[in-house]
Amino acid sequence: MTLDGVSSPLMFATTGSVILLVAGAAIMPTLSMSAMMMVHGVLLADAHEAANRDFLTGALSRKGFEAVAHTQLAEAGRQGLPVSLLIVDLDHFKSINDTLGHAGGDAVLREFVRMAQMQLRRGDVLGRMGGEEFAVLLPATELGDARRLAERLRNAVIAQPVTTAAGLCTYSISGGLAGWRLGDTLDYLSARADAALYEAKRSGRNRVCIH
């Protein structure tokens, strides 16, 4: 069966189709804008995450660690819970770089963070403060329990040498522990943990001291 004459577009321009066309024309810009806003939000979230993460090791950056630590200390103050801070330094790290090169040193830093994350508990906060120095905030943790965790980490480091492209690296860590007291700022808590770390280094390294 054939149609007589030439079909006209007006034959299909019913009231319903016109409404749909108009609605589509109105909705499409809105959908496009929503999609752009979603992409923009994802990009901002990724940028924020990158700013708060150490690109080499994946630990929190100093900025990211301090932001989380301030929140945790405020929460501990509200709930009356203990908090401990462990500051860790990789012993003789300059010698590691000199012997294995910076690529080898980077491999050791990455492996330390991987191992530390395996030893730490859910809720513990690990950050790279700079160079070979790391900080671990231990919420709801008394100094005695923090000491046991720090020793477990220290022993794990000794027991697992790192394989690098330049050879095997056996290394150790020193740690300083301090317990948070109501009213302490993060800076003051960090200063006391730093003092304990200095004592650990002065006493021969490869040990954990408590302020």
N, CA and C atoms as a LAMMPS dump frame, in Angstrom:
ITEM: TIMESTEP
0
ITEM: NUMBER OF ATOMS
633
ITEM: BOX BOUNDS ff ff ff
-5.0000000000000000e+02 5.0000000000000000e+02
-5.0000000000000000e+02 5.0000000000000000e+02
-5.0000000000000000e+02 5.0000000000000000e+02
ITEM: ATOMS id mol type element x y z
1 1 1 N 0.861 -1.188 0
2 1 2 C 0 0 0
3 1 3 C 0.889 1.228 0
4 2 1 N 0.54 2.226 -0.772
5 2 2 C 1.351 3.435 -0.874
6 2 3 C 0.549 4.635 -0.479
7 3 1 N 1.253 5.655 -0.095
8 3 2 C 0.62 6.918 0.257
9 3 3 C 0.608 7.808 -0.957
10 4 1 N -0.497 8.443 -1.193
11 4 2 C -0.583 9.36 -2.322
12 4 3 C 0.006 10.703 -1.949
13 5 1 N 0.741 11.276 -2.807
14 5 2 C 1.293 12.606 -2.578
15 5 3 C 2.535 12.562 -1.709
16 6 1 N 3.086 13.702 -1.45
17 6 2 C 4.316 13.848 -0.644
18 6 3 C 3.939 14.055 0.799
19 7 1 N 4.636 13.304 1.709
20 7 2 C 4.354 13.46 3.134
21 7 3 C 4.794 14.828 3.598
22 8 1 N 4.018 15.425 4.454
23 8 2 C 4.36 16.727 5.019
24 8 3 C 4.746 16.573 6.476
25 9 1 N 5.833 17.259 6.944
26 9 2 C 6.203 17.203 8.357
27 9 3 C 5.064 17.624 9.256
28 10 1 N 4.182 18.446 8.737
29 10 2 C 3.067 18.918 9.567
30 10 3 C 2.125 17.789 9.952
31 11 1 N 2.197 16.696 9.166
32 11 2 C 1.346 15.554 9.477
33 11 3 C 1.676 14.97 10.846
34 12 1 N 2.97 15.11 11.284
35 12 2 C 3.426 14.514 12.542
36 12 3 C 3.504 15.537 13.676
37 13 1 N 3.223 16.776 13.359
38 13 2 C 3.344 17.841 14.364
39 13 3 C 2.077 17.931 15.183
40 14 1 N 1.781 16.852 15.89
41 14 2 C 0.614 16.866 16.759
42 14 3 C 0.892 17.728 17.974
43 15 1 N -0.153 18.027 18.712
44 15 2 C 0.014 18.844 19.922
45 15 3 C 0.947 18.158 20.922
46 16 1 N 0.798 16.832 21.053
47 16 2 C 1.638 16.101 22.017
48 16 3 C 3.098 16.14 21.658
49 17 1 N 3.401 15.952 20.365
50 17 2 C 4.809 15.945 19.969
51 17 3 C 5.443 17.318 20.121
52 18 1 N 4.649 18.353 19.86
53 18 2 C 5.165 19.709 20.04
54 18 3 C 5.504 19.972 21.501
55 19 1 N 4.62 19.52 22.378
56 19 2 C 4.876 19.682 23.827
57 19 3 C 6.151 18.96 24.232
58 20 1 N 6.326 17.735 23.71
59 20 2 C 7.531 16.976 24.054
60 20 3 C 8.791 17.665 23.559
61 21 1 N 8.705 18.201 22.343
62 21 2 C 9.864 18.905 21.796
63 21 3 C 10.222 20.13 22.626
64 22 1 N 9.217 20.875 23.015
65 22 2 C 9.461 22.07 23.832
66 22 3 C 10.017 21.696 25.196
67 23 1 N 9.434 20.64 25.799
68 23 2 C 9.917 20.2 27.116
69 23 3 C 11.359 19.726 27.032
70 24 1 N 11.687 18.977 25.961
71 24 2 C 13.058 18.501 25.79
72 24 3 C 14.037 19.637 25.634
73 25 1 N 13.61 20.643 24.847
74 25 2 C 14.484 21.803 24.649
75 25 3 C 14.74 22.536 25.953
76 26 1 N 13.742 22.539 26.846
77 26 2 C 13.902 23.23 28.126
78 26 3 C 14.721 22.421 29.118
79 27 1 N 14.558 21.088 29.067
80 27 2 C 15.21 20.222 30.062
81 27 3 C 16.683 19.986 29.742
82 28 1 N 17.022 19.869 28.454
83 28 2 C 18.39 19.518 28.081
84 28 3 C 19.445 20.458 28.662
85 29 1 N 19.263 21.78 28.592
86 29 2 C 20.274 22.655 29.211
87 29 3 C 20.424 22.421 30.702
88 30 1 N 19.282 22.133 31.37
89 30 2 C 19.333 21.874 32.812
90 30 3 C 20.111 20.604 33.107
91 31 1 N 19.84 19.55 32.302
92 31 2 C 20.57 18.291 32.495
93 31 3 C 22.06 18.476 32.226
94 32 1 N 22.361 19.226 31.181
95 32 2 C 23.772 19.465 30.854
96 32 3 C 24.467 20.222 31.987
97 33 1 N 23.776 21.223 32.548
98 33 2 C 24.354 21.983 33.65
99 33 3 C 24.546 21.114 34.878
100 34 1 N 23.559 20.236 35.152
101 34 2 C 23.675 19.334 36.306
102 34 3 C 24.859 18.399 36.145
103 35 1 N 25.031 17.878 34.921
104 35 2 C 26.16 16.973 34.664
105 35 3 C 27.482 17.697 34.853
106 36 1 N 27.546 18.931 34.376
107 36 2 C 28.773 19.713 34.527
108 36 3 C 29.073 19.979 35.992
109 37 1 N 28.025 20.257 36.785
110 37 2 C 28.218 20.512 38.217
111 37 3 C 28.686 19.263 38.94
112 38 1 N 28.148 18.1 38.521
113 38 2 C 28.584 16.842 39.143
114 38 3 C 30.059 16.571 38.84
115 39 1 N 30.449 16.756 37.592
116 39 2 C 31.857 16.563 37.216
117 39 3 C 32.748 17.53 37.978
118 40 1 N 32.296 18.779 38.078
119 40 2 C 33.066 19.789 38.81
120 40 3 C 33.227 19.385 40.273
121 41 1 N 32.146 18.866 40.863
122 41 2 C 32.217 18.43 42.26
123 41 3 C 33.197 17.291 42.463
124 42 1 N 33.194 16.336 41.512
125 42 2 C 34.136 15.208 41.6
126 42 3 C 35.568 15.699 41.487
127 43 1 N 35.809 16.629 40.559
128 43 2 C 37.162 17.169 40.385
129 43 3 C 37.62 17.9 41.64
130 44 1 N 36.713 18.669 42.263
131 44 2 C 37.072 19.376 43.493
132 44 3 C 37.388 18.397 44.61
133 45 1 N 36.585 17.329 44.71
134 45 2 C 36.831 16.316 45.75
135 45 3 C 38.176 15.641 45.536
136 46 1 N 38.491 15.331 44.262
137 46 2 C 39.789 14.712 43.953
138 46 3 C 40.939 15.658 44.292
139 47 1 N 40.758 16.942 43.984
140 47 2 C 41.81 17.919 44.283
141 47 3 C 42.002 18.058 45.785
142 48 1 N 40.893 18.042 46.531
143 48 2 C 40.976 18.148 47.991
144 48 3 C 41.691 16.929 48.576
145 49 1 N 41.345 15.738 48.043
146 49 2 C 41.983 14.512 48.509
147 49 3 C 43.477 14.533 48.198
148 50 1 N 43.835 15 47.01
149 50 2 C 45.25 15.061 46.625
150 50 3 C 46.019 16.02 47.524
151 51 1 N 45.386 17.133 47.904
152 51 2 C 46.06 18.108 48.762
153 51 3 C 46.289 17.562 50.161
154 52 1 N 45.454 16.616 50.587
155 52 2 C 45.554 16.073 51.929
156 52 3 C 46.316 14.747 51.987
157 53 1 N 46.839 14.319 50.852
158 53 2 C 47.583 13.062 50.792
159 53 3 C 49.01 13.311 50.344
160 54 1 N 49.939 12.565 50.932
161 54 2 C 51.327 12.596 50.486
162 54 3 C 51.424 11.777 49.208
163 55 1 N 51.855 12.398 48.12
164 55 2 C 51.828 11.738 46.811
165 55 3 C 52.742 10.531 46.756
166 56 1 N 53.813 10.5 47.561
167 56 2 C 54.775 9.398 47.485
168 56 3 C 54.293 8.154 48.229
169 57 1 N 53.82 8.343 49.453
170 57 2 C 53.523 7.194 50.315
171 57 3 C 52.037 6.873 50.439
172 58 1 N 51.176 7.843 50.16
173 58 2 C 49.749 7.623 50.343
174 58 3 C 49.267 7.928 51.741
175 59 1 N 50.185 8.226 52.67
176 59 2 C 49.777 8.66 54.004
177 59 3 C 49.181 10.06 53.903
178 60 1 N 48.516 10.499 54.958
179 60 2 C 48.041 11.871 54.973
180 60 3 C 49.216 12.836 54.886
181 61 1 N 49.023 13.952 54.234
182 61 2 C 50.025 15.007 54.255
183 61 3 C 50.01 15.665 55.635
184 62 1 N 50.976 16.523 55.891
185 62 2 C 50.989 17.249 57.17
186 62 3 C 49.698 18.038 57.355
187 63 1 N 49.27 18.716 56.295
188 63 2 C 48.034 19.496 56.36
189 63 3 C 46.838 18.601 56.65
190 64 1 N 46.756 17.472 55.94
191 64 2 C 45.643 16.556 56.143
192 64 3 C 45.648 15.954 57.529
193 65 1 N 46.829 15.574 58.014
194 65 2 C 46.946 14.987 59.357
195 65 3 C 46.496 15.984 60.418
196 66 1 N 46.967 17.214 60.31
197 66 2 C 46.628 18.209 61.327
198 66 3 C 45.134 18.516 61.331
199 67 1 N 44.513 18.523 60.165
200 67 2 C 43.069 18.765 60.098
201 67 3 C 42.305 17.66 60.819
202 68 1 N 42.674 16.41 60.557
203 68 2 C 42.004 15.283 61.214
204 68 3 C 42.311 15.274 62.715
205 69 1 N 43.552 15.557 63.072
206 69 2 C 43.955 15.541 64.48
207 69 3 C 43.196 16.59 65.29
208 70 1 N 43.03 17.778 64.74
209 70 2 C 42.27 18.816 65.448
210 70 3 C 40.844 18.338 65.727
211 71 1 N 40.238 17.694 64.743
212 71 2 C 38.876 17.179 64.909
213 71 3 C 38.836 16.086 65.972
214 72 1 N 39.813 15.191 65.949
215 72 2 C 39.858 14.083 66.911
216 72 3 C 40.068 14.585 68.338
217 73 1 N 40.927 15.585 68.502
218 73 2 C 41.169 16.118 69.842
219 73 3 C 39.933 16.827 70.39
220 74 1 N 39.234 17.541 69.522
221 74 2 C 38.004 18.204 69.946
222 74 3 C 36.971 17.173 70.392
223 75 1 N 36.878 16.074 69.647
224 75 2 C 35.935 15.005 69.997
225 75 3 C 36.335 14.331 71.304
226 76 1 N 37.642 14.116 71.487
227 76 2 C 38.124 13.517 72.738
228 76 3 C 37.794 14.408 73.928
229 77 1 N 37.895 15.733 73.74
230 77 2 C 37.557 16.661 74.809
231 77 3 C 36.09 16.589 75.174
232 78 1 N 35.227 16.455 74.172
233 78 2 C 33.784 16.375 74.439
234 78 3 C 33.416 15.085 75.161
235 79 1 N 34.105 13.983 74.81
236 79 2 C 33.739 12.689 75.366
237 79 3 C 34.605 12.267 76.545
238 80 1 N 35.639 13.047 76.825
239 80 2 C 36.52 12.7 77.937
240 80 3 C 37.351 11.457 77.684
241 81 1 N 37.798 11.272 76.448
242 81 2 C 38.561 10.082 76.08
243 81 3 C 40.052 10.399 75.988
244 82 1 N 40.9 9.388 76.231
245 82 2 C 42.352 9.611 76.089
246 82 3 C 42.757 9.603 74.624
247 83 1 N 43.87 10.245 74.335
248 83 2 C 44.477 10.232 72.993
249 83 3 C 45.989 10.183 73.181
250 84 1 N 46.654 9.391 72.361
251 84 2 C 48.118 9.359 72.376
252 84 3 C 48.652 9.747 71.001
253 85 1 N 49.821 10.357 71.015
254 85 2 C 50.472 10.743 69.763
255 85 3 C 51.847 10.093 69.699
256 86 1 N 52.103 9.395 68.598
257 86 2 C 53.404 8.776 68.341
258 86 3 C 54.056 9.49 67.167
259 87 1 N 55.257 9.969 67.37
260 87 2 C 56.039 10.534 66.26
261 87 3 C 57.21 9.586 65.989
262 88 1 N 57.337 9.211 64.733
263 88 2 C 58.308 8.194 64.319
264 88 3 C 59.287 8.791 63.321
265 89 1 N 60.536 8.404 63.464
266 89 2 C 61.577 8.835 62.536
267 89 3 C 62.342 7.599 62.067
268 90 1 N 62.563 7.478 60.746
269 90 2 C 63.364 6.369 60.243
270 90 3 C 64.837 6.656 60.541
271 91 1 N 65.478 5.715 61.206
272 91 2 C 66.86 5.913 61.646
273 91 3 C 67.834 5.957 60.468
274 92 1 N 68.776 6.908 60.55
275 92 2 C 69.881 7.019 59.578
276 92 3 C 69.36 7.025 58.136
277 93 1 N 68.317 7.787 57.9
278 93 2 C 67.709 7.764 56.564
279 93 3 C 68.639 8.368 55.502
280 94 1 N 69.457 9.317 55.9
281 94 2 C 70.415 9.889 54.938
282 94 3 C 71.353 8.812 54.406
283 95 1 N 71.762 7.922 55.287
284 95 2 C 72.643 6.83 54.85
285 95 3 C 71.923 5.896 53.881
286 96 1 N 70.608 5.701 54.099
287 96 2 C 69.825 4.87 53.176
288 96 3 C 69.818 5.509 51.792
289 97 1 N 69.576 6.815 51.754
290 97 2 C 69.59 7.518 50.465
291 97 3 C 70.967 7.479 49.814
292 98 1 N 72.004 7.663 50.63
293 98 2 C 73.368 7.654 50.095
294 98 3 C 73.743 6.289 49.531
295 99 1 N 73.271 5.229 50.172
296 99 2 C 73.625 3.867 49.765
297 99 3 C 72.767 3.364 48.611
298 100 1 N 71.46 3.603 48.698
299 100 2 C 70.525 3.034 47.723
300 100 3 C 70.029 4.043 46.694
301 101 1 N 70.396 5.302 46.881
302 101 2 C 69.876 6.339 45.992
303 101 3 C 68.496 6.786 46.445
304 102 1 N 68.045 7.886 45.881
305 102 2 C 66.751 8.423 46.307
306 102 3 C 65.597 7.499 45.929
307 103 1 N 65.723 6.771 44.83
308 103 2 C 64.678 5.819 44.458
309 103 3 C 64.571 4.718 45.509
310 104 1 N 65.713 4.27 46.021
311 104 2 C 65.712 3.269 47.079
312 104 3 C 65.115 3.827 48.358
313 105 1 N 65.485 5.073 48.691
314 105 2 C 64.921 5.706 49.873
315 105 3 C 63.413 5.855 49.762
316 106 1 N 62.934 6.211 48.575
317 106 2 C 61.488 6.333 48.362
318 106 3 C 60.791 4.984 48.56
319 107 1 N 61.431 3.933 48.097
320 107 2 C 60.849 2.593 48.255
321 107 3 C 60.733 2.233 49.733
322 108 1 N 61.729 2.609 50.522
323 108 2 C 61.69 2.335 51.961
324 108 3 C 60.551 3.119 52.624
325 109 1 N 60.39 4.367 52.242
326 109 2 C 59.304 5.176 52.807
327 109 3 C 57.942 4.574 52.469
328 110 1 N 57.759 4.17 51.242
329 110 2 C 56.48 3.57 50.842
330 110 3 C 56.223 2.281 51.601
331 111 1 N 57.261 1.467 51.756
332 111 2 C 57.094 0.198 52.458
333 111 3 C 56.802 0.423 53.933
334 112 1 N 57.438 1.435 54.521
335 112 2 C 57.144 1.736 55.924
336 112 3 C 55.676 2.083 56.114
337 113 1 N 55.148 2.923 55.237
338 113 2 C 53.74 3.31 55.357
339 113 3 C 52.835 2.094 55.166
340 114 1 N 53.147 1.266 54.188
341 114 2 C 52.342 0.063 53.973
342 114 3 C 52.336 -0.823 55.216
343 115 1 N 53.505 -1.019 55.814
344 115 2 C 53.614 -1.848 56.998
345 115 3 C 52.903 -1.205 58.199
346 116 1 N 53.077 0.107 58.342
347 116 2 C 52.428 0.805 59.453
348 116 3 C 50.915 0.68 59.353
349 117 1 N 50.373 0.817 58.161
350 117 2 C 48.924 0.709 57.99
351 117 3 C 48.422 -0.685 58.341
352 118 1 N 49.255 -1.69 58.153
353 118 2 C 48.878 -3.053 58.532
354 118 3 C 48.868 -3.224 60.051
355 119 1 N 49.736 -2.505 60.748
356 119 2 C 49.836 -2.628 62.201
357 119 3 C 48.812 -1.759 62.934
358 120 1 N 48.428 -0.651 62.32
359 120 2 C 47.528 0.274 62.994
360 120 3 C 46.095 -0.238 62.976
361 121 1 N 45.297 0.328 63.853
362 121 2 C 43.902 -0.082 63.99
363 121 3 C 42.992 0.857 63.218
364 122 1 N 41.784 0.41 63.013
365 122 2 C 40.782 1.258 62.378
366 122 3 C 40.584 2.5 63.242
367 123 1 N 40.683 3.659 62.655
368 123 2 C 40.519 4.899 63.418
369 123 3 C 41.825 5.579 63.761
370 124 1 N 42.949 4.837 63.735
371 124 2 C 44.25 5.467 63.944
372 124 3 C 44.585 6.326 62.715
373 125 1 N 45.322 7.404 62.946
374 125 2 C 45.57 8.385 61.881
375 125 3 C 47.07 8.488 61.619
376 126 1 N 47.482 8.188 60.389
377 126 2 C 48.896 8.21 60.014
378 126 3 C 49.159 9.346 59.037
379 127 1 N 50.163 10.152 59.33
380 127 2 C 50.521 11.24 58.428
381 127 3 C 52.029 11.347 58.26
382 128 1 N 52.434 11.807 57.085
383 128 2 C 53.855 12.087 56.84
384 128 3 C 54.075 13.568 57.113
385 129 1 N 54.918 13.852 58.102
386 129 2 C 55.117 15.225 58.528
387 129 3 C 56.197 15.926 57.719
388 130 1 N 56.989 15.132 56.996
389 130 2 C 58.058 15.698 56.18
390 130 3 C 59.265 14.784 56.198
391 131 1 N 59.912 14.622 55.051
392 131 2 C 61.102 13.771 55.006
393 131 3 C 60.789 12.365 55.464
394 132 1 N 61.562 11.906 56.463
395 132 2 C 61.388 10.55 56.994
396 132 3 C 60.645 10.547 58.331
397 133 1 N 59.948 11.633 58.645
398 133 2 C 59.23 11.722 59.921
399 133 3 C 57.73 11.532 59.715
400 134 1 N 57.134 10.698 60.549
401 134 2 C 55.719 10.391 60.477
402 134 3 C 55.081 10.577 61.856
403 135 1 N 53.787 10.831 61.848
404 135 2 C 53.047 10.961 63.102
405 135 3 C 51.853 10.021 63.061
406 136 1 N 51.542 9.44 64.22
407 136 2 C 50.384 8.558 64.335
408 136 3 C 49.549 9.029 65.518
409 137 1 N 48.33 9.447 65.252
410 137 2 C 47.408 9.821 66.31
411 137 3 C 46.59 8.592 66.673
412 138 1 N 46.526 8.301 67.956
413 138 2 C 45.869 7.091 68.447
414 138 3 C 44.689 7.485 69.331
415 139 1 N 43.505 7.634 68.76
416 139 2 C 42.334 8.039 69.559
417 139 3 C 41.931 6.953 70.554
418 140 1 N 41.332 7.382 71.665
419 140 2 C 40.826 6.469 72.699
420 140 3 C 41.891 5.472 73.14
421 141 1 N 43.134 5.945 73.276
422 141 2 C 44.26 5.059 73.582
423 141 3 C 45.116 5.638 74.706
424 142 1 N 45.22 4.887 75.793
425 142 2 C 46.113 5.271 76.89
426 142 3 C 47.565 5.022 76.473
427 143 1 N 48.488 5.658 77.209
428 143 2 C 49.906 5.548 76.841
429 143 3 C 50.42 4.111 76.882
430 144 1 N 49.931 3.313 77.812
431 144 2 C 50.39 1.929 77.9
432 144 3 C 50.057 1.145 76.637
433 145 1 N 48.838 1.28 76.162
434 145 2 C 48.439 0.603 74.927
435 145 3 C 49.182 1.186 73.73
436 146 1 N 49.385 2.502 73.736
437 146 2 C 50.125 3.146 72.644
438 146 3 C 51.553 2.63 72.595
439 147 1 N 52.144 2.432 73.747
440 147 2 C 53.521 1.914 73.807
441 147 3 C 53.597 0.512 73.201
442 148 1 N 52.635 -0.324 73.498
443 148 2 C 52.635 -1.679 72.948
444 148 3 C 52.473 -1.652 71.422
445 149 1 N 51.607 -0.774 70.944
446 149 2 C 51.426 -0.66 69.5
447 149 3 C 52.705 -0.154 68.824
448 150 1 N 53.343 0.841 69.439
449 150 2 C 54.579 1.395 68.877
450 150 3 C 55.691 0.343 68.836
451 151 1 N 55.783 -0.464 69.863
452 151 2 C 56.806 -1.508 69.895
453 151 3 C 56.511 -2.574 68.848
454 152 1 N 55.24 -2.868 68.653
455 152 2 C 54.866 -3.841 67.622
456 152 3 C 55.285 -3.344 66.246
457 153 1 N 55.069 -2.066 65.998
458 153 2 C 55.474 -1.476 64.723
459 153 3 C 56.993 -1.489 64.579
460 154 1 N 57.7 -1.134 65.65
461 154 2 C 59.173 -1.106 65.607
462 154 3 C 59.732 -2.492 65.3
463 155 1 N 59.172 -3.51 65.925
464 155 2 C 59.656 -4.873 65.698
465 155 3 C 59.312 -5.362 64.287
466 156 1 N 58.16 -4.955 63.777
467 156 2 C 57.774 -5.354 62.418
468 156 3 C 58.731 -4.767 61.392
469 157 1 N 59.16 -3.531 61.612
470 157 2 C 60.11 -2.88 60.698
471 157 3 C 61.422 -3.655 60.656
472 158 1 N 61.924 -4.029 61.816
473 158 2 C 63.198 -4.754 61.883
474 158 3 C 63.089 -6.115 61.207
475 159 1 N 61.944 -6.759 61.368
476 159 2 C 61.767 -8.132 60.873
477 159 3 C 61.556 -8.207 59.368
478 160 1 N 61.251 -7.071 58.709
479 160 2 C 60.93 -7.123 57.286
480 160 3 C 61.787 -6.138 56.491
481 161 1 N 62.987 -6.566 56.077
482 161 2 C 63.82 -5.71 55.225
483 161 3 C 63.085 -5.367 53.932
484 162 1 N 63.464 -4.257 53.339
485 162 2 C 62.812 -3.779 52.115
486 162 3 C 63.675 -4.115 50.907
487 163 1 N 63.064 -4.733 49.904
488 163 2 C 63.762 -5.023 48.66
489 163 3 C 63.617 -3.828 47.727
490 164 1 N 64.742 -3.247 47.331
491 164 2 C 64.729 -2.12 46.4
492 164 3 C 65.511 -2.5 45.147
493 165 1 N 65.413 -1.679 44.125
494 165 2 C 66.145 -1.943 42.884
495 165 3 C 67.652 -1.932 43.11
496 166 1 N 68.094 -1.218 44.156
497 166 2 C 69.525 -1.109 44.439
498 166 3 C 70.004 -2.12 45.476
499 167 1 N 69.105 -2.948 45.981
500 167 2 C 69.499 -3.942 46.965
501 167 3 C 68.57 -3.984 48.165
502 168 1 N 68.893 -4.864 49.099
503 168 2 C 68.079 -5.066 50.295
504 168 3 C 68.403 -4 51.336
505 169 1 N 67.384 -3.502 52.01
506 169 2 C 67.585 -2.483 53.033
507 169 3 C 66.98 -2.934 54.356
508 170 1 N 67.83 -3.07 55.358
509 170 2 C 67.377 -3.329 56.719
510 170 3 C 67.484 -2.021 57.483
511 171 1 N 66.415 -1.605 58.108
512 171 2 C 66.429 -0.321 58.797
513 171 3 C 65.651 -0.42 60.098
514 172 1 N 65.687 0.631 60.878
515 172 2 C 64.96 0.67 62.15
516 172 3 C 64.287 2.027 62.292
517 173 1 N 63.464 2.139 63.315
518 173 2 C 62.777 3.405 63.587
519 173 3 C 62.939 3.775 65.051
520 174 1 N 62.839 5.067 65.313
521 174 2 C 62.779 5.574 66.682
522 174 3 C 61.441 6.268 66.853
523 175 1 N 60.901 6.209 68.075
524 175 2 C 59.593 6.812 68.298
525 175 3 C 59.524 7.584 69.594
526 176 1 N 58.695 8.611 69.588
527 176 2 C 58.417 9.386 70.792
528 176 3 C 56.921 9.426 71.036
529 177 1 N 56.512 9.128 72.266
530 177 2 C 55.095 9.065 72.625
531 177 3 C 54.745 10.132 73.648
532 178 1 N 53.552 10.699 73.497
533 178 2 C 53.021 11.625 74.505
534 178 3 C 51.521 11.423 74.587
535 179 1 N 50.992 11.593 75.79
536 179 2 C 49.556 11.463 75.997
537 179 3 C 48.901 12.839 76.042
538 180 1 N 47.756 12.937 75.396
539 180 2 C 47.024 14.207 75.372
540 180 3 C 46.355 14.462 76.719
541 181 1 N 46.415 15.719 77.158
542 181 2 C 45.732 16.124 78.388
543 181 3 C 44.729 17.21 78.043
544 182 1 N 43.604 17.202 78.72
545 182 2 C 42.549 18.164 78.432
546 182 3 C 43.11 19.584 78.441
547 183 1 N 42.875 20.294 77.381
548 183 2 C 43.394 21.653 77.255
549 183 3 C 44.641 21.742 76.415
550 184 1 N 45.297 20.601 76.16
551 184 2 C 46.491 20.604 75.293
552 184 3 C 46.108 20.972 73.862
553 185 1 N 46.911 21.807 73.244
554 185 2 C 46.772 22.029 71.804
555 185 3 C 47.536 20.933 71.069
556 186 1 N 47.264 20.79 69.78
557 186 2 C 48.006 19.817 68.983
558 186 3 C 49.483 20.18 68.954
559 187 1 N 49.792 21.457 68.884
560 187 2 C 51.193 21.892 68.863
561 187 3 C 51.914 21.483 70.146
562 188 1 N 51.241 21.656 71.274
563 188 2 C 51.876 21.315 72.556
564 188 3 C 52.048 19.807 72.689
565 189 1 N 51.029 19.057 72.272
566 189 2 C 51.135 17.601 72.297
567 189 3 C 52.273 17.135 71.396
568 190 1 N 52.371 17.724 70.221
569 190 2 C 53.438 17.356 69.277
570 190 3 C 54.814 17.692 69.83
571 191 1 N 54.923 18.82 70.53
572 191 2 C 56.21 19.222 71.106
573 191 3 C 56.669 18.202 72.147
574 192 1 N 55.742 17.682 72.936
575 192 2 C 56.123 16.684 73.947
576 192 3 C 56.493 15.35 73.306
577 193 1 N 55.766 14.97 72.258
578 193 2 C 56.128 13.739 71.549
579 193 3 C 57.48 13.901 70.852
580 194 1 N 57.741 15.095 70.321
581 194 2 C 59.039 15.377 69.69
582 194 3 C 60.181 15.27 70.7
583 195 1 N 59.925 15.759 71.919
584 195 2 C 60.954 15.681 72.963
585 195 3 C 61.264 14.224 73.297
586 196 1 N 60.223 13.386 73.312
587 196 2 C 60.439 11.955 73.572
588 196 3 C 61.19 11.305 72.414
589 197 1 N 60.897 11.724 71.197
590 197 2 C 61.622 11.2 70.03
591 197 3 C 63.091 11.579 70.101
592 198 1 N 63.359 12.807 70.483
593 198 2 C 64.757 13.252 70.618
594 198 3 C 65.483 12.387 71.653
595 199 1 N 64.785 12.058 72.739
596 199 2 C 65.395 11.207 73.77
597 199 3 C 65.687 9.818 73.209
598 200 1 N 64.783 9.289 72.385
599 200 2 C 65.011 7.97 71.783
600 200 3 C 66.237 7.988 70.876
601 201 1 N 66.408 9.058 70.118
602 201 2 C 67.579 9.175 69.253
603 201 3 C 68.851 9.339 70.074
604 202 1 N 68.773 10.173 71.092
605 202 2 C 69.954 10.433 71.926
606 202 3 C 70.393 9.17 72.663
607 203 1 N 69.42 8.289 72.945
608 203 2 C 69.72 7.066 73.694
609 203 3 C 70.211 5.923 72.816
610 204 1 N 70.346 6.158 71.523
611 204 2 C 70.898 5.125 70.653
612 204 3 C 70.009 4.693 69.502
613 205 1 N 68.814 5.289 69.365
614 205 2 C 67.873 4.962 68.291
615 205 3 C 67.311 3.538 68.429
616 206 1 N 66.438 3.177 67.492
617 206 2 C 65.767 1.867 67.483
618 206 3 C 65.098 1.597 68.819
619 207 1 N 64.328 2.575 69.273
620 207 2 C 63.599 2.434 70.535
621 207 3 C 62.46 3.441 70.581
622 208 1 N 61.561 3.241 71.535
623 208 2 C 60.439 4.163 71.737
624 208 3 C 60.529 4.73 73.138
625 209 1 N 60.467 6.049 73.243
626 209 2 C 60.49 6.709 74.546
627 209 3 C 59.174 7.442 74.772
628 210 1 N 58.816 7.578 76.057
629 210 2 C 57.576 8.271 76.439
630 210 3 C 57.929 9.562 77.16
631 211 1 N 57.22 10.628 76.786
632 211 2 C 57.464 11.902 77.446
633 211 3 C 56.94 11.82 78.881
